[in-house]
Amino acid sequence: MLFRMSKIAELFGAAVRRHRERSKLSQEDFADRAGIHRTYVSSIELGKVQVSIGVAYQLAVALGVPLSSIWKEIETRLSDETLP
């Protein structure tokens, strides 16, 4: 099934936020670790932007998790939405 890219951006942002909050990082501290601006982190977490694979990797490194774990979380949520 095809999904809107905006849906994937929303799910990616939500996953990043969950991982950040589990790590007890503020958006500002997380942004510093990832080497991006805090307002960009906010836009990512709200699903307002589609990040490049490079930025996605930077975020995963800053969170201390494999990028694959974030994608698996997204895939699981997408699967849950397509179940009857």
C-alpha positions in Angstrom: 0.0 0.0 0.0 1.2 3.5 -0.8 1.4 6.1 1.9 1.6 9.8 1.7 5.1 11.0 2.4 3.6 13.4 4.9 2.4 10.4 6.9 5.8 8.9 7.0 7.3 12.3 8.0 4.7 12.4 10.9 5.6 8.9 12.0 9.3 9.6 11.8 8.9 12.7 13.8 6.8 11.0 16.5 9.4 8.2 16.7 12.2 10.7 17.1 10.3 12.5 19.8 9.6 9.2 21.7 13.3 8.3 21.6 14.4 11.8 22.6 12.0 11.9 25.6 13.1 8.4 26.7 16.6 9.8 26.7 15.4 12.7 28.8 16.9 15.2 26.3 15.4 18.6 25.8 14.9 19.7 22.2 17.8 22.1 22.6 20.2 19.5 24.0 19.2 17.0 21.3 19.6 19.6 18.6 23.1 20.4 19.9 24.0 16.7 19.8 22.7 16.3 16.3 24.3 19.5 15.0 21.0 21.0 13.9 18.9 24.0 15.0 16.3 23.5 17.7 13.5 24.8 15.6 14.4 22.2 12.9 14.0 19.5 15.6 10.6 20.9 16.4 9.6 20.8 12.8 10.9 17.2 12.4 9.0 16.0 15.5 5.8 17.7 14.3 6.2 15.9 10.9 6.3 19.2 9.1 9.5 18.4 7.2 10.9 15.4 5.3 14.5 14.9 6.4 17.3 13.6 4.2 18.8 10.2 5.0 21.9 12.0 6.3 19.9 14.0 8.8 18.0 10.9 9.8 21.3 9.3 10.5 22.5 12.3 12.5 19.4 12.1 14.6 19.8 8.4 15.3 23.4 8.9 16.3 22.4 11.8 18.6 19.8 9.5 20.2 22.2 6.6 20.5 20.0 4.2 18.6 20.4 2.5 15.2 18.5 4.2 12.5 17.0 0.8 11.7 15.2 0.8 15.0 13.5 4.1 14.1 12.5 2.7 10.7 11.2 -0.5 12.3 9.0 1.5 14.6 7.6 3.4 11.6 7.0 0.2 9.7 5.2 -1.3 12.7 2.9 1.7 13.0 2.2 1.6 9.3 1.3 -2.1 9.5 -1.0 -1.5 12.4 -2.8 1.1 10.3 -3.4 -1.2 7.4 -4.8 -4.1 9.4 -8.5 -4.6 9.0 
